[in-house]
Amino acid sequence: MSAGETVSIAADTPRLEAVLQRYRRVPASLISVLEDLNEEFRYLPRPVLEHVSMALNVPLNQIYHVATFYKVFNLAPQGKHTICVCEGTACHVKGAGAIMEKLQEQLRVSEGGTTEDGQFTLRSVRCLGCCALAPAVMVDHDVHGELQLDETARLLSRYADRPDDA
Ligand code: FES
């Protein structure tokens, strides 16, 4: 799925069914199904949740309860890349706040927001578990430790769309 693209339930039904098929015989598989769909679509659109509700015979309000309870699930479209700025104590002391401000300025989004081009979602997290590398920022699954303020632009350019990224 390309950046900024939304889900069309008709066009995306095969992807949705592939995930459901994976858990067809697994009891109490709702969370696993939602995890895989969240990974597949980068968020959980309402039509997808309605489809899951029918397929698993679970009331839609129960699905929303689970989807809103766990922070890992997204109910709004997410950027192609997720930037998590650690604002735990060690990172805070070493300037995480300034890094967050700089990224907000460069991306023109608030914390929790997604850039207009759908490239980046910017979040803060409590601790990435690598305090010795403070201040730390995670982009997708990559941790960037001891990040300096003047390195944020270069960091963004490493992840911004490249021709072979489509
Ligand atoms: S406080 Fe930032 S990695 Fe622990």
Residues whose N, C-alpha, C, O or C-beta is under 5 A from the ligand:
A	BS01	FES	C86 G88 T89 A90 C91 R126 C127 L128 G129 C130 C131 A136
